[in-house]
Amino acid sequence: MSTSPQQPEFKSAQYEFNAEQNRTIGELAAAMSVVATLMKVAGLVFLIFFGLVLYGVLQTEGPPISAYAPVVGLGAAALLCLAIAFWTSGSAHSFRRIVESQNRDIWHLMNALSSLRDMYGLLRTIIIAALVLAAVGAALALFHGSAR
């Protein structure tokens, strides 16, 4: 009985992370998954509060326009939490796939980084908009106070 020659191990030209690096990436993915789950829960809580406050405002006879401010704030908070949750979840999945897969580490890493880039781009835009709105609000408060 003859033995067949052993096949050479397949080697990819792509970089493959070692065991220690995979452990670090796996721990990152696990932590990101927990954060994503908590953000989904927070988003759902904000969504419930949004619905309750909106219902209360709609039950009021002729509510002033300012009554809708908390509704808008809670809706924005729900959307922000859910957007961050799903982007973080997607990135965590890609980081986890780095640990689980062979010969696709760089592809999964770039996918995770792209998702994080998009999330931080959104956060940057929201923070800039909030600062602009705060500055406008402060200017209006000062102008309104000095006009009296």
Secondary structure in CASP SS format (residue, H / E / C, confidence):
PFRMAT SS
TARGET T0000
AUTHOR 0000-0000-0000
METHOD secondary structure of the structure
MODEL  1
M C 1.00
S C 1.00
T C 1.00
S C 1.00
P C 1.00
Q C 1.00
Q C 1.00
P C 1.00
E C 1.00
F C 1.00
K C 1.00
S C 1.00
A C 1.00
Q C 1.00
Y C 1.00
E C 1.00
F C 1.00
N C 1.00
A H 1.00
E H 1.00
Q H 1.00
N H 1.00
R H 1.00
T H 1.00
I H 1.00
G H 1.00
E H 1.00
L H 1.00
A H 1.00
A H 1.00
A H 1.00
M H 1.00
S H 1.00
V H 1.00
V H 1.00
A H 1.00
T H 1.00
L H 1.00
M H 1.00
K H 1.00
V H 1.00
A H 1.00
G H 1.00
L H 1.00
V H 1.00
F H 1.00
L H 1.00
I H 1.00
F H 1.00
F H 1.00
G H 1.00
L H 1.00
V H 1.00
L H 1.00
Y H 1.00
G H 1.00
V H 1.00
L H 1.00
Q H 1.00
T C 1.00
E C 1.00
G C 1.00
P C 1.00
P C 1.00
I H 1.00
S H 1.00
A H 1.00
Y H 1.00
A H 1.00
P H 1.00
V H 1.00
V H 1.00
G H 1.00
L H 1.00
G H 1.00
A H 1.00
A H 1.00
A H 1.00
L H 1.00
L H 1.00
C H 1.00
L H 1.00
A H 1.00
I H 1.00
A H 1.00
F H 1.00
W H 1.00
T H 1.00
S H 1.00
G H 1.00
S H 1.00
A H 1.00
H H 1.00
S H 1.00
F H 1.00
R H 1.00
R H 1.00
I H 1.00
V H 1.00
E H 1.00
S C 1.00
Q C 1.00
N C 1.00
R C 1.00
D H 1.00
I H 1.00
W H 1.00
H H 1.00
L H 1.00
M H 1.00
N H 1.00
A H 1.00
L H 1.00
S H 1.00
S H 1.00
L H 1.00
R H 1.00
D H 1.00
M H 1.00
Y H 1.00
G H 1.00
L H 1.00
L H 1.00
R H 1.00
T H 1.00
I H 1.00
I H 1.00
I H 1.00
A H 1.00
A H 1.00
L H 1.00
V H 1.00
L H 1.00
A H 1.00
A H 1.00
V H 1.00
G H 1.00
A H 1.00
A H 1.00
L H 1.00
A H 1.00
L H 1.00
F H 1.00
H H 1.00
G H 1.00
S H 1.00
A H 1.00
R C 1.00
END
